[in-house]
């Protein structure tokens, strides 16, 4: 099994809530997750985070937290 772990901290010093900030109509983290998923290199994709807000967004996108 090939596992990708994407770290997504909740507390950014420069850009608050940057991982879930909208960019072209989608949360910023969605682009990273889709790039990993479309690479075909991983069987499982997991997001590691300390923020409940990020958990909800990632789960809504269909990825595990």
DSSP file (Angstrom, degrees, kcal/mol; ACC not computed):
  #  RESIDUE AA STRUCTURE BP1 BP2  ACC     N-H-->O    O-->H-N    N-H-->O    O-->H-N    TCO  KAPPA ALPHA  PHI   PSI    X-CA   Y-CA   Z-CA
    1    1 A X              0   0    0      0, 0.0     2,-0.6     0, 0.0    41,-0.0   0.000 360.0 360.0 360.0 130.7    0.0    0.0    0.0
    2    2 A X        -     0   0    0      2,-0.0    41,-2.4    43,-0.0    42,-1.9  -0.918 360.0-165.7-105.7 117.9    1.3    3.4   -1.0
    3    3 A X  E     -a   44   0A   0     -2,-0.6     2,-0.5    40,-0.2    42,-0.2  -0.873  11.1-160.1-111.2 131.5    0.1    6.1    1.4
    4    4 A X  E     -a   45   0A   0     40,-2.5    42,-3.0    -2,-0.4     2,-0.5  -0.942   7.6-163.3-106.9 129.6    0.3    9.9    0.9
    5    5 A X  E     -a   46   0A   0     -2,-0.5     2,-0.6    40,-0.2    42,-0.2  -0.963   1.1-164.3-115.1 120.5    0.0   12.0    4.0
    6    6 A X  E     -a   47   0A   0     40,-3.0    42,-2.3    -2,-0.5     2,-0.3  -0.911  11.4-146.5-105.1 113.4   -0.8   15.7    3.4
    7    7 A X  E     +a   48   0A   0     -2,-0.6     2,-0.3    40,-0.2    42,-0.2  -0.632  18.9 178.6 -79.7 136.8   -0.1   17.9    6.5
    8    8 A X  E     -a   49   0A   0     40,-2.8    42,-0.6    -2,-0.3    43,-0.4  -0.750  11.7-159.0-141.1  89.9   -2.6   20.8    6.9
    9    9 A X        -     0   0    0     -2,-0.3    10,-0.3    40,-0.2     3,-0.1  -0.353  11.4-147.1 -68.0 147.5   -2.0   23.0    9.9
   10   10 A X  S    S+     0   0    0      1,-0.2     2,-0.9     8,-0.1     7,-0.6   0.785  82.4  66.3 -84.0 -29.2   -4.8   25.1   11.2
   11   11 A X        +     0   0    0      5,-0.1     2,-0.4     6,-0.1    -1,-0.2  -0.760  60.3 175.9-103.8  93.9   -2.8   28.0   12.4
   12   12 A X        -     0   0    0     -2,-0.9     5,-0.1     3,-0.2    -2,-0.0  -0.788  19.9-154.7 -92.3 136.4   -1.0   29.9    9.6
   13   13 A X  S    S+     0   0    0     -2,-0.4     3,-0.2     1,-0.1    -1,-0.1   0.875  90.2  31.4 -77.7 -38.0    0.9   33.0   10.7
   14   14 A X  S    S+     0   0    0      1,-0.3     2,-0.5     2,-0.0    -1,-0.1   0.884 128.4  28.2 -91.4 -41.2    0.8   34.9    7.4
   15   15 A X  S >  S-     0   0    0      0, 0.0     3,-1.4     0, 0.0    -1,-0.3  -0.886  81.9-138.0-126.0 100.2   -2.5   33.8    5.8
   16   16 A X  T 3  S-     0   0    0     -2,-0.5    -5,-0.1     1,-0.3    -3,-0.1  -0.293  85.0  -0.7 -59.2 136.3   -5.2   32.8    8.3
   17   17 A X  T >> S+     0   0    0     -7,-0.6     3,-1.0    -5,-0.1     4,-0.6   0.798  83.0 156.7  58.2  33.4   -7.2   29.7    7.3
   18   18 A X  G X4  +     0   0    0     -3,-1.4     3,-0.6     1,-0.2    10,-0.3   0.823  62.2  60.9 -63.4 -33.1   -5.2   29.4    4.1
   19   19 A X  G 34 S+     0   0    0    -10,-0.3    10,-2.4     1,-0.2    -1,-0.2   0.806 116.9  30.9 -65.8 -27.9   -5.8   25.7    3.6
   20   20 A X  G <4 S+     0   0    0     -3,-1.0    -1,-0.2     8,-0.2    -2,-0.2   0.322  89.5 124.0-111.6   6.8   -9.6   26.2    3.3
   21   21 A X  S << S-     0   0    0     -4,-0.6     7,-1.8    -3,-0.6     2,-0.2  -0.448  70.3-107.2 -65.9 138.1   -9.5   29.7    1.8
   22   22 A X  E     +C   27   0B   0      5,-0.2     2,-0.4    -2,-0.1     5,-0.2  -0.467  38.7 178.6 -71.4 136.8  -11.4   29.8   -1.5
   23   23 A X  E >  S-C   26   0B   0      3,-3.2     3,-1.2    -2,-0.2    -1,-0.0  -0.938  75.3 -17.4-138.6 113.8   -9.3   30.0   -4.7
   24   24 A X  T 3  S-     0   0    0     -2,-0.4     3,-0.1     1,-0.2    -2,-0.0   0.869 131.1 -50.3  55.0  39.1  -11.2   30.0   -8.0
   25   25 A X  T 3  S+     0   0    0      1,-0.2     2,-0.3     0, 0.0    -1,-0.2   0.456 124.3  85.3  86.0   1.5  -14.3   28.7   -6.2
   26   26 A X  E <  S-C   23   0B   0     -3,-1.2    -3,-3.2    -5,-0.1    -1,-0.2  -0.949  86.3 -95.5-132.2 153.1  -12.6   25.8   -4.4
   27   27 A X  E >>  -C   22   0B   0     -2,-0.3     3,-1.5    -5,-0.2     4,-0.6  -0.422  37.2-121.0 -63.8 143.5  -10.7   25.4   -1.1
   28   28 A X  H >> S+     0   0    0     -7,-1.8     3,-1.0   -10,-0.3     4,-0.9   0.847 110.9  59.0 -56.5 -38.2   -7.0   25.7   -1.6
   29   29 A X  H 3> S+     0   0    0    -10,-2.4     4,-2.4     1,-0.2    -1,-0.3   0.759  91.7  70.7 -65.4 -23.5   -6.3   22.2   -0.1
   30   30 A X  H <> S+     0   0    0     -3,-1.5     4,-2.5   -11,-0.2    -1,-0.2   0.855  94.6  54.2 -61.8 -34.8   -8.6   20.7   -2.8
   31   31 A X  H <X S+     0   0    0     -3,-1.0     4,-2.0    -4,-0.6    -1,-0.2   0.907 109.6  46.1 -67.2 -41.9   -5.9   21.4   -5.5
   32   32 A X  H  X S+     0   0    0     -4,-0.9     4,-2.0     2,-0.2    -2,-0.2   0.925 114.2  48.4 -65.7 -44.0   -3.2   19.6   -3.5
   33   33 A X  H  X S+     0   0    0     -4,-2.4     4,-2.5     1,-0.2    -2,-0.2   0.912 112.2  48.1 -63.8 -43.2   -5.5   16.6   -2.8
   34   34 A X  H  X S+     0   0    0     -4,-2.5     4,-2.7     2,-0.2    -1,-0.2   0.874 109.2  53.8 -65.4 -37.0   -6.6   16.4   -6.5
   35   35 A X  H  X S+     0   0    0     -4,-2.0     4,-0.8     2,-0.2    -1,-0.2   0.910 111.8  44.6 -64.4 -41.6   -3.0   16.6   -7.7
   36   36 A X  H >X S+     0   0    0     -4,-2.0     4,-0.6     2,-0.2     3,-0.5   0.920 114.8  48.7 -67.2 -43.4   -2.0   13.7   -5.5
   37   37 A X  H >< S+     0   0    0     -4,-2.5     3,-0.8     1,-0.2    -2,-0.2   0.900 112.5  47.9 -63.9 -40.9   -5.0   11.7   -6.4
   38   38 A X  H 3< S+     0   0    0     -4,-2.7    -1,-0.2     1,-0.2    -2,-0.2   0.604  94.6  76.0 -77.9 -11.3   -4.5   12.3  -10.1
   39   39 A X  H << S-     0   0    0     -4,-0.8    -1,-0.2    -3,-0.5    -2,-0.2   0.792  88.6-144.2 -69.5 -26.3   -0.8   11.4  -10.0
   40   40 A X  S << S+     0   0    0     -3,-0.8    -3,-0.1    -4,-0.6    -2,-0.1   0.587  70.3 109.3  74.3   9.4   -1.7    7.7   -9.7
   41   41 A X        +     0   0    0     -5,-0.5     2,-0.4     1,-0.0    -4,-0.1   0.601  66.0  60.2 -92.5 -12.4    1.2    7.1   -7.4
   42   42 A X        -     0   0    0     -6,-0.4   -39,-0.2    -5,-0.1    -2,-0.1  -0.917  51.8-163.2-126.5 144.3   -0.8    6.4   -4.2
   43   43 A X  S    S+     0   0    0    -41,-2.4     2,-0.4    -2,-0.4   -40,-0.2   0.809  86.3  26.4 -86.7 -35.6   -3.4    3.9   -3.0
   44   44 A X  E     -a    3   0A   0    -42,-1.9   -40,-2.5     2,-0.0     2,-0.4  -0.975  63.9-159.2-131.5 143.9   -4.6    6.0   -0.1
   45   45 A X  E     -a    4   0A   0     -2,-0.4    19,-1.0   -42,-0.2     2,-0.4  -0.991  15.1-179.4-123.5 127.9   -4.5    9.7    0.7
   46   46 A X  E     -ab   5  64A   0    -42,-3.0   -40,-3.0    -2,-0.4     2,-0.5  -0.979  16.9-147.0-129.8 139.2   -4.8   10.9    4.2
   47   47 A X  E     -a    6   0A   0     17,-2.2     2,-0.6    -2,-0.4   -40,-0.2  -0.915   8.2-156.9-106.9 130.0   -4.8   14.5    5.6
   48   48 A X  E     +a    7   0A   0    -42,-2.3   -40,-2.8    -2,-0.5     2,-0.3  -0.926  29.7 151.7-105.8 122.1   -3.2   15.2    9.0
   49   49 A X  E     -a    8   0A   0     -2,-0.6   -40,-0.2    16,-0.3   -42,-0.0  -0.965  46.8-149.8-148.8 161.8   -4.6   18.3   10.7
   50   50 A X  S    S+     0   0    0    -42,-0.6     2,-0.5    -2,-0.3   -41,-0.1   0.271  75.7  87.8-111.8   6.7   -5.2   19.9   14.0
   51   51 A X     >  -     0   0    0    -43,-0.4     4,-1.8     1,-0.1     3,-0.1  -0.922  61.5-153.0-117.8 129.4   -8.2   22.0   13.0
   52   52 A X  H  > S+     0   0    0     -2,-0.5     4,-2.2     1,-0.2     5,-0.2   0.852  98.3  59.0 -63.2 -35.4  -11.8   20.8   13.0
   53   53 A X  H  > S+     0   0    0      1,-0.2     4,-1.8     2,-0.2    -1,-0.2   0.916 106.5  46.4 -61.3 -43.7  -12.7   23.3   10.1
   54   54 A X  H  > S+     0   0    0      1,-0.2     4,-2.8     2,-0.2     5,-0.3   0.894 108.6  57.1 -66.1 -39.6  -10.1   21.6    7.9
   55   55 A X  H  X S+     0   0    0     -4,-1.8     4,-2.6     1,-0.2     5,-0.2   0.926 107.3  47.8 -55.4 -47.1  -11.4   18.2    8.8
   56   56 A X  H  X S+     0   0    0     -4,-2.2     4,-2.0     1,-0.2    -1,-0.2   0.901 113.5  46.7 -63.9 -42.2  -14.9   19.1    7.7
   57   57 A X  H  X S+     0   0    0     -4,-1.8     4,-1.3     2,-0.2    -1,-0.2   0.924 113.7  47.6 -66.8 -44.3  -13.7   20.5    4.4
   58   58 A X  H  <>S+     0   0    0     -4,-2.8     5,-2.0     1,-0.2     4,-0.5   0.915 112.7  48.3 -65.1 -43.8  -11.5   17.5    3.6
   59   59 A X  H ><5S+     0   0    0     -4,-2.6     3,-1.0    -5,-0.3    -1,-0.2   0.874 108.1  55.1 -64.8 -36.3  -14.2   15.0    4.5
   60   60 A X  H 3<5S+     0   0    0     -4,-2.0    -1,-0.2     1,-0.3    -2,-0.2   0.799 105.0  54.5 -65.1 -28.0  -16.7   16.9    2.3
   61   61 A X  T 3<5S-     0   0    0     -4,-1.3    -1,-0.3    -3,-0.3    -2,-0.2   0.575 123.9-107.5 -81.1  -9.8  -14.2   16.6   -0.6
   62   62 A X  T < 5S+     0   0    0     -3,-1.0     2,-0.3    -4,-0.5    -3,-0.2   0.651  77.8 121.9  95.7  17.2  -14.2   12.8    0.0
   63   63 A X      < -     0   0    0     -5,-2.0    -1,-0.3   -19,-0.0     2,-0.2  -0.742  61.1-108.0-110.3 160.2  -10.8   12.3    1.5
   64   64 A X  B      b   46   0A   0    -19,-1.0   -17,-2.2    -2,-0.3    -1,-0.0  -0.581 360.0 360.0 -90.6 151.2   -9.9   10.8    4.9
   65   65 A X              0   0    0     -2,-0.2   -16,-0.3   -19,-0.2    -1,-0.1   0.300 360.0 360.0-121.0 360.0   -8.6   12.7    7.9
